[in-house]
Amino acid sequence: MNGKDIRPDSLERIESAAQAEAFIASEVERVRKQVGDGKVLLALSGGVDSSVVAALLIKAIGRNLVCVHVNHGLLRKGESEQVVQVFRHEMDANLVYVDAVDRFLDKLAGVADPETKRKIIGAEFIRVFEEEARKQEGIGFLAQGTIYPDILESVDGVKAHHNVGGLPEDLSFELVEPLKYLYKDEVRVVGKALGLPDGMVYRQPFPGPGLGVRCLGAITRDRLEAVRESDAILREEFAAAGLEGKVWQYFTIVPDFKSTGVKEGRRSFEWPVIIRAVNTRDAMSATVEDVPFALLSHITDRILKEVKGVNRVCYDMTPKPCGTIEWE
Ligand code: XMP
């Protein structure tokens, strides 16, 4: 392990708003020293880590932070809109919004293998980000939402911690990683102190390839829409029932096969929606949430009424192991 990548003993565990304020003040100073009048580029997905980095850097260097939000078409309902609303309109960020939906979906068309889908999404993301980086003048730094577990895991060889790793050599910016010694719970406390909305700060984990691994097999736009709409209903109903923030991860999956049903007295042949809701500490193993039957019935009714192309809803009862949390 590189000596400078060890969390300093002097850094107290951040649990209170006052501790968060102190951390923010010292990081703002440190970043200003590191960056000076330079410009910093950040890939802003809207996830907790990148959002907190953005809010912190806006405080430190204002419009010298250039945020690039890539909408790859695999985000949840309302996510891109929230990024634009919060950062461009409320925080006055210098935000570049890239609508890359067609680009990603065209690349993914007909690709059924999950790992190939992941690779395409990851590689295309870097390509889009690289193109945006080249359009910008005078960028000297790249900010990343690296957090301490990323560093610990990359030391163990579990994963590469450079989220936007893979940029070509000539775009090797100096890194700005203000959260790199923080654990996830501390990042949330800091995000809250920076004024980010709760929906952003306390959001459940969401995989990088997004809904792409929940629209099973080869992604089609209509089935992707069924995933997005059913996921939105599930999230809305879990929030209304007080399960948001209590259940670790919950989402819907739409497989690439159909089953027979009957709708308005006529035979239908449509997709099922599968609901998954799990609890875990570290995502290595997981148990299934005991969702009240009445709530499941209500969510089922709404999905069947509101989501196009769906005639069946199932609840996934499988713990991890032997099922992984995601289906792909
Ligand atoms: P599994 O399906 O492996 O998921 O039990 C464990 C946790 O990891 C998330 N996950 C991913 N996150 N890129 C990510 O950033 C991925 O490709 C990916 N696949 C799974 C999953 O949502 C769960 O929280």
Residues whose N, C-alpha, C, O or C-beta is under 5 A from the ligand:
A	BS01	XMP	P205 F206 P207 G208 P209 A283 T324 I325 E326
